[in-house]
Amino acid sequence: MNRIEYLRLWDLYGGLLTGTQRELSDMYFNKDLTVSEIAEEKGVSRQAVSECVAECKKRLCGFEKKLGFFEKSQKEELETSLRLADASRWAKRFILSHPALAGEIGELEDILGRDYSAEAARELSPKPSALGTPQEDD
């Protein structure tokens, strides 16, 4: 498994690690510190850090094997990408046979190609309630 895949697993399952495992693996995966740098910063041996990181990798893979969220999300992302590519190809063919609708099809292509990441982040961010705690949907 490569570093990017471990980062994705950490994002999904890092909360299931112990506090120490989470802290050291965060330094290793997210802050990109070496085992030596982590050992020096935390005042422990390199072997202790190395063993902790190895155990974290093992546990993250174990969580994925049991729960499968990473595989499911990869599959969904690929399906969405293929669906969008197929819709874009259809739109190009449609314009050729219906040139009068090129403007409307252009709008559809803009929608299909738009980056919705900022909007998604806003929608997923916790919204404070009147009491100062995140709201839950009824």
Secondary structure, 3 states (H helix, E strand, C coil): CCHHHHHHHHHHHHHHCCHHHHHHHHHHHHCCCCHHHHHHHHCCCHHHHHHHHHHHHHHHHHHHHHHCHHHHHHHHHHHHHHHHHHHHHHHHHHHHHCHHHHHHHHHHHHHHHCCCHHHHHHHHCCCECCCCCECCCC
